[in-house]
Amino acid sequence: MQRALGIVADDFTGALMVAGYLESAGIHCPVLFRPEAKIPPAAVVMAGTRTRTVPVAEALAELGRFTDAFLRAGCRRIAYKACATFDSTEDGNIGPAADYLADRAGMRPVLMSAGFPRFGTTVHQGYMFYRGRLVSESIKRFDPLTPMSDPDLVRFLGRQTPHRIALLNHATLRSGADAALAAIEAFADEGVGHVFLDTTDDGDVETAAEVAAAMNRVVVASDPLIIAYATRLGHAMQPDPVPSPQQVDGPTAVIAGSVGPVVLAQLAAFSANHPLLTLDLLDPAGEEGLVSAALDWASRRLGAAPLAISTATGPEGVAAVQAAFGRVEAARRAERILGAIARGLRDRGVRRFIVAGGETSGAVVDALGIAAVRALPEGPLGTGFCISCGPTPLSLYLKPGKLGADDILLSAVEAMNQWSGR
């Protein structure tokens, strides 16, 4: 069948967020984690990848595999979804991904957009603000993998691509789609490779979506533009509605690998009611020893009540682990350990997983061998709930580490209980 759009997301939680919003809008959006997974009938298809922080060559190879799969499946357009804050480094993957898709499509300029006004991340005059502060002055500057030190995204992304980036600002977007289209055509005549659009408010997003749908251009953007763009395209080609699946019953485990004050507060609230095991990545027992000890601890506690296992720590703990293993290897070590623990918990009967952190979610899904999921529509906790496809389905809630109220882990457990009839 002909499909309107294939979207490749740079992490798993972002893929589920977009898919959940689309499902809420009545657009079925299956989420694939492996390019060989079977694609069911749908106007819009989503891929969740781990391309955000891997080396550029590895990221482009993964992007290429999903692009090939989507084109074979009949997708008319391909988009790349980054997170709201365009998490990256100067050597990062957003610019190369945009260049790759532009080369495959044979057209420039690429339309680029960051931010998510609904959650307090905006871009004005090309500068990113996170919860009212320049991103370089926010908690994002402490991100262990992608510290955001430059709020000027046009300048920052210019270090990732040899092509010129032009800014389409808020004033032009406020003037409407016709003015924005004329500006983009003028940039194209000047040989501009990428046009970066402001996201000062939701009005900017709607104008950008109208422009993107009207133009046959590659779109590389964060959640709100991807959602609005996919909604416009998807409604025109949506097949018959597909009923949402039911939550799976069974023991529940929380896996948390994200770092920072948000997830630490969430774990503190959870641990006031349920068991929590925090692993020390510097423990001399090593990876296998930590996994074995965690599974022994969990086996004695599995039952009707949930439990949590985490490697989360504060800035001092992060610094110590990075000093011992290096910035990237420290993160990968945590992911390997938590992925192995998740696999062991599944083998011991756990059927519901709540995972905090985008990279951790990727590690857990990979370890569990999940090829595709059905995202559930947006609910009181937002998006992120899904059911794995396959003979033994699992219920999952995959959440970004830096989002959510302090009680969100407890609320996720309760939501799963209600949906499964407990």
C-alpha positions, -999 to +999 in steps of 0.1 A: +000+000+000+010+036-004+019+052+029+021+090+036+051+091+058+079+071+074+095+087+105+129+077+120+132+088+156+166+091+173+154+074+204+127+050+216+108+073+240+105+100+214+092+075+189+065+064+213+056+100+222+048+109+186+030+076+179+009+081+210-002+115+199-010+102+164-030+073+179-050+099+199-057+118+167-071+086+151-040+078+130-027+043+135+011+045+138+029+012+144+064+016+160+092-006+147+125-011+165+140-034+138+140-026+101+130-062+092+099-061+114+066-066+095+048-033+089+010-035+093-014-013+072-010+023+083-006+057+067+022+067+090+050+044+103+075+051+131+109+037+137+125+040+172+164+039+170+194+047+191+210+071+167+212+101+190+245+093+207+262+066+186+291+075+162+279+092+130+287+063+107+267+039+129+238+063+131+237+068+093+238+031+087+208+026+110+190+055+093+197+040+059+183+006+069+150+021+081+149+044+051+152+015+028+125-005+047+101+025+046+106+031+009+101-006+001+069-004+022+056+025+000+063+056+022+061+087+000+081+108+024+108+102+051+113+124+082+138+123+110+127+131+145+151+145+171+142+153+207+128+187+217+162+201+228+180+187+198+203+168+221+236+164+203+273+174+203+293+193+178+303+159+163+267+147+166+242+132+143+214+157+134+232+175+107+246+143+091+211+128+092+196+158+075+224+157+048+219+119+043+181+122+038+185+153+015+210+133-006+187+103-008+157+126-018+178+147-041+164+180-028+174+209-006+168+228+016+159+206+045+133+220+069+146+218+105+128+226+137+135+221+175+115+228+207+082+218+222+063+248+235+038+226+254+066+214+276+084+247+280+111+243+253+110+271+227+133+285+200+132+323+193+155+340+168+173+306+166+181+306+203+168+277+224+151+282+258+144+254+283+118+262+309+123+299+304+161+299+305+187+297+277+194+260+273+231+266+281+220+280+315+195+252+323+199+217+337+206+205+301+241+218+304+248+189+328+236+162+304+263+135+307+262+126+270+250+157+252+257+188+274+241+218+257+266+247+259+255+267+229+219+280+227+223+293+191+211+263+172+218+277+138+254+282+148+256+249+167+241+228+139+264+246+114+293+227+130+276+194+120+271+201+083+291+217+055+258+232+041+247+267+050+218+270+075+194+299+072+169+310+100+132+313+093+122+334+122+091+339+143+081+372+125+080+355+091+061+325+105+035+348+121+030+363+087+016+330+075+023+300+053+026+320+021+052+343+035+071+313+049+070+294+016+083+325-002+111+328+022+121+292+018+121+294-020+143+325-017+167+306+005+167+277-020+176+301-048+206+313-027+218+277-023+209+273+013+212+237+025+190+238+056+163+262+068+159+263+106+125+274+118+117+292+150+093+275+175+084+304+197+048+292+202+023+267+189+014+291+161+049+287+147+044+249+148+011+250+129+025+273+102+056+252+099+034+220+095+013+237+068+045+246+049+061+212+053+029+194+041+027+217+011+064+213+001+080+180-009+110+186+014+129+165+039+118+174+075+142+170+104+124+182+135+114+176+171+081+163+184+055+191+177+063+197+141+066+160+134+032+154+151+015+182+132+031+173+099+022+136+102-013+144+113-019+165+081-005+138+059-019+108+078-055+119+078-056+120+040-045+083+037-057+067+070-071+032+065-099+018+088-093+023+126-074-004+145-086-010+181-061-005+208-047-036+226-053-044+263-026-040+289-009-073+300-012-085+336+017-098+356+046-086+379+059-051+373+094-038+374+108-002+371+141+002+353+158+036+357+191+046+341+186+083+335+205+107+356+196+141+370+173+156+396+140+147+379+144+109+379+161+109+414+130+127+428+107+101+410+127+072+424+125+088+459+087+089+457+086+054+444+109+040+471+087+055+499+061+028+489+080+000+471+115-017+471+143+001+452+178-012+445+203+013+434+234-001+417+269+014+420+286+012+386+320+014+404+312-018+423+342-041+420+318-070+413+317-059+377+289-061+352+281-098+356+283-096+394+259-066+395+234-083+372+235-115+393+231-096+426+202-075+412+183-105+399+188-124+432+174-093+451+145-091+427+136-128+428+130-126+465+105-097+460+087-104+428+049-106+433+019-084+433+038-053+443+062-035+419+100-031+425+126-008+410+162-012+400+183+018+391+218+031+382+207+068+386+229+091+405+236+128+410+263+150+393+291+139+417+283+102+411+281+108+373+315+125+374+331+096+393+318+070+369+328+090+339+363+095+353+366+057+357+352+046+323+349+077+301+318+096+292+304+073+266+315+040+281+300+050+315+266+053+298+270+021+278+280+002+309+248+012+327+227+003+296+243-032+293+237-039+330+201-027+330+193-045+297+206-078+311+186-073+343+155-066+323+160-098+303+165-117+335+134-103+350+114-112+319+127-148+322+115-148+358+080-138+349+079-100+348+054-089+322+052-051+327+082-028+325+083+009+334+116+024+320+130+059+328+154+073+302+155+073+264+188+055+261+179+031+289+146+024+271+165+015+240+188-009+259+158-026+276+138-030+244+169-044+226+177-068+255+141-080+254+142-087+217+112-065+209+109-058+172+077-037+172+051-023+195+016-007+194+016+027+211-014+035+232-032+069+228-023+098+251-037+094+286-035+113+319+002+105+321+008+116+285+023+091+260+048+062+264+025+032+271+027+004+245+022-033+240+049-054+223+039-074+193+045-111+193+033-144+209+041-133+245+032-096+247+046-073+273+032-040+286+057-012+287+058+024+297+089+042+283+094+077+296+121+104+290+142+107+320+137+144+324+099+145+322+072+138+346+060+147+381+076+132+412+049+105+415+049+095+378+064+060+384+037+053+410+011+067+387+023+045+358+020+014+380-016+024+389-025+030+353-012-004+343-032-020+371-064-002+360-060-011+324-054-048+332-084-050+355-065-053+388 
